[in-house]
Amino acid sequence: MGQAVDLGVHCAGLACANPVWAASGCCNYGRELAALYPLAELGAICVKGTSLLPWRGNPGPRIAETAAGLLNAIGLQNPGVDHLLAVDVPWLVEQGATVVVNIVGRTVQEYVAVAARLAEAPAGAIGAVELNISCPNVREGGLQFGADLRAAAEVTAAVRAATALPLLVKLSPNVTDVVAFAAAVERAGADGVSLINTLLGMRLDASRRRPVLANLTGGLSGPAVKPVALRMVWEVAQAVAIPVVGIGGIASGLDAAEFMLAGASAVQVGTAIFADPRAPLRVRDELAAWLCAQGVGAAREIVGAARD
Amino acid sequence: MREGGRPLEPHADGRQRSAWLEEQAEVRAHERRGLDWFDLRLHAPQIAARALPGQFAQLQVRPVGPAGAGLDPLLRRPLSFCTLDPGRGEISVIYRVVGRGTALLAEAAPGQRLSLLGPLGSSFPDPRRAPARPLLLVGGGLGIPPLACAAAWALAAGRPTRALLGARTAGYLAGAAEVAAAGAAVTAVTEDGSAGRRGLVTAELAEVLTAEADVWACGPAPMLSAVQALCRQHGAGCWLCVERPMACGFGVCIGCAVARADGTGYLKACTDGPVLRGDEADLAG
């Protein structure tokens, strides 16, 4: 690591030791990765999308590989906010992790209830809330909010009123104009936006003449989506005043640098974790080495620099 | 590479989980063995030292090199251990070329290094816990190879062990020689009669199964469902090594769902399994 490089970033009210976070849905609640490295080394960990009551998730097959990518239709299987607060948050605090809680709901009331429950965690235990209105794999609680401007603003405002924690809204790429959504949730009180969630896609098994996923369609992630994500981060970052967290196919330090140059204050590494559980730390170290080689003293200096 | 140092709790029924790690394994031997299947022997001393039958490794299909793992194919390939030789620090896997990933893997040459994550998942139950109970190993097709180290483990524990192995044709009896080499009495059947008796391995099982036996099975889903039903009928012990599409293999993606028999949700094939108790999984769900 470039010892001279200052990797610290402030993003939407969250102070992070480095700008590379683990993305929600790709690190569960942290225990598996903690077997390999201290979670405190992550800029932040965005835990699995958490609902008011446990969600069962979708039947299998839930996973299908694509060219440089991955389709998933997990369906937000999670043990619910009671489990999060009783078991996972205390453990994550012990690990010294910077915790972002990704929340999901089927109705505005459910989102609000989960957000409100997070106040039960000890002060400082949860760093931020990431409002997930962009899962393409559930009938309710995903795109009915993330692909409807009014619904997106409504749920953001309601959750804003229910929590004092920094509030990120995770946006869907499955819309015509992602900038309009970023602006709408900014006006509704979001402290930042994270993007992109997965792109709706599908695979067919020609010999069986059937879709591969039991859910028929799934969310595409991985390096295949990076150009789409980068374009959306670029557009959103110049349209809103709140910080942007870049997500989408980031698998190297150079990928992270590109998103930051496009305007992201921090980035999330997701699908890359599946093949390389150390990917977030590798991305961090590669980013530091790149910054060092570029003669940049602090990671935050490159945020939006491609637009200067 | 920092290893997965946290000891993982064994299951109450004796299935074991290991602390896992990433290891750059050297290809020691890599041979085409049948129609389209390959036998890959790797020097992976850290993984070999802690691996148990029924567990698996996630293999990067492209050798370690200056270009890195590459981004396509993106995912590792989960392969169950066929033989385990901790003394020589070696493990072997048998796989079939089914797509681009395994086709790339088939090009790996002796001396090259492959990145492995492992040992992952839950093993067959420790055979020393019931040393007198007869053990029936039931394997179908590419489900046969994992039974080779399972047979060796059971026989070392003094378990009376018999293997019933089936495949479509003789050319797909991959790993049957390894099961026999481990010392198990092998009955082979093929659907076309090209090796052993003609028929299904589950018909053989129905003839010999008793309540006193334990069954360890690995194979295609219809075979596992039939084994599960037979064990239930006879009151025999039943452990099924399942296969599901999975992305990570270590529990974070939640992709490899297997429905719980009690209807309360899903097990993960990667960490709860791949060896599941016959009474906990609803293979149709």
Contacts between the chains, C-beta under 8 A, distances in Angstrom:
chain1	res1	chain2	res2	distance
A	25	B	253	7.7
A	26	B	252	6.2
A	26	B	253	6.9
A	27	B	252	5.4
A	28	B	251	6.3
A	28	B	252	4.4
A	28	B	254	7.2
A	31	B	251	7.9
A	32	B	248	8.0
A	32	B	250	5.2
A	32	B	251	4.5
A	32	B	252	5.0
A	32	B	271	7.9
A	33	B	252	7.0
A	34	B	6	7.3
A	35	B	4	3.8
A	35	B	5	6.9
A	35	B	6	4.7
A	35	B	19	6.9
A	35	B	20	7.1
A	36	B	2	5.8
A	36	B	3	7.6
A	36	B	4	5.7
A	36	B	21	7.8
A	36	B	22	7.9
A	37	B	2	5.8
A	48	B	254	7.8
A	54	B	265	7.5
A	56	B	265	5.2
A	56	B	266	7.2
A	57	B	254	6.8
A	57	B	257	6.5
A	57	B	265	7.4
A	57	B	266	6.1
A	58	B	257	7.7
A	59	B	257	7.2
A	59	B	259	7.2
A	59	B	285	6.8
A	60	B	244	6.1
A	60	B	245	7.4
A	60	B	255	7.8
A	60	B	256	7.2
A	60	B	257	4.6
A	60	B	258	7.3
A	60	B	266	8.0
A	61	B	244	7.2
A	61	B	245	5.0
A	62	B	245	7.5
A	62	B	254	7.4
A	62	B	255	4.7
A	62	B	256	7.6
A	62	B	257	5.7
A	63	B	245	4.6
A	63	B	246	6.3
A	63	B	247	5.1
A	63	B	253	6.9
A	63	B	255	3.5
A	63	B	256	7.2
A	64	B	245	6.7
A	65	B	73	6.2
A	65	B	74	6.3
A	65	B	75	5.4
A	65	B	101	7.8
A	65	B	247	7.9
A	67	B	72	5.8
A	68	B	71	4.8
A	68	B	72	4.0
A	68	B	74	5.9
A	69	B	74	6.4
A	70	B	74	6.0
A	70	B	75	6.9
A	70	B	247	6.0
A	72	B	247	7.2
A	72	B	253	7.1
A	72	B	255	6.1
A	74	B	253	7.4
A	74	B	254	5.1
A	74	B	255	6.5
A	74	B	257	8.0
A	77	B	254	5.4
A	77	B	257	7.4
A	77	B	265	7.3
A	77	B	266	6.6
A	222	B	71	7.6
A	222	B	74	5.2
A	223	B	71	4.2
A	223	B	72	7.5
A	223	B	74	6.9
A	251	B	71	6.4
A	271	B	74	7.1
A	271	B	247	7.7
A	273	B	248	7.0
A	273	B	252	6.6
A	274	B	74	7.7
A	274	B	75	6.1
A	274	B	247	4.2
A	274	B	248	4.1
A	274	B	252	7.3
A	274	B	253	5.6
A	275	B	60	7.3
A	275	B	69	6.6
A	275	B	74	6.0
A	275	B	75	5.6
A	275	B	76	5.6
A	275	B	248	8.0
A	276	B	69	7.3
A	277	B	22	7.7
A	277	B	117	7.3
A	277	B	248	7.4
A	277	B	250	6.5
A	277	B	252	7.8
A	278	B	1	7.8
A	278	B	22	7.5
